[in-house]
Amino acid sequence: MRHVLMPCVLVLSGCWFVGSAGAQQSCNAPAGTFDRVYCDAKLLIRADDEMNVAYQKLLKRLNAQGQQVLRHTDSG
């Protein structure tokens, strides 16, 4: 899943370098399109990080066969 989301997240988060400084202040009330994209990118990055932590924890708890099944399921 990470290989699908990361290009989108990188593009969206890259907008931070060329846009409004106001987007950095608060995502509670985004002022415009840039702010919404910036805040959504932050959420996606955080969710992706949390998902990867959970995935790694699950892998550690599974035996070799369970890890193989999970990896096979993840690739499709």
Number of C-alpha atoms within 10 A of each C-alpha: 11 12 8 8 12 14 11 14 19 12 11 19 18 13 15 18 8 7 13 14 10 13 20 13 11 11 16 8 11 17 12 11 10 17 23 16 17 23 22 16 21 16 14 18 19 12 12 17 13 11 14 14 12 11 13 10 11 13 16 11 10 13 9 11 9 14 15 13 11 15 12 10 9 11 8 6
